[in-house]
Amino acid sequence: MIGKAEKDSTGKCPLCGGGLHDGASAMPFFLDDKIVVVKDVPSEVCADCGEAYMKSGAAKNVEKLLDTLESLHAEMSIVHYKVA
């Protein structure tokens, strides 16, 4: 989910046109002066360029996780995605 383009409904990567497949990826997020890396986020990953697009069902869970981590005084956190 590093690229700015959003996944389209054709199952093709909007960056390179490659096919997307189910997978998981590590995604970095920046919260003010903090960095959070969430590992194992359910994603669709391009078979050609490797770009990952977070699945829509995971977005709300990641948002809750980031809200929780925002209050920590750590400069960097690495956490695993887990559905509650």
Stockholm file with secondary structure:
# STOCKHOLM 1.0

chainA/1-84         MIGKAEKDSTGKCPLCGGGLHDGASAMPFFLDDKIVVVKDVPSEVCADCGEAYMKSGAAKNVEKLLDTLESLHAEMSIVHYKVA
#=GR chainA/1-84 SS CCSSSCCCTTSBCTTTCCBEEEEEEEEEEEETTEEEEEEEEEEEEETTTCCEEECHHHHHHHHHHHHHHHTSCCSEEEEECCCC
#=GC SS_cons        CCSSSCCCTTSBCTTTCCBEEEEEEEEEEEETTEEEEEEEEEEEEETTTCCEEECHHHHHHHHHHHHHHHTSCCSEEEEECCCC
//
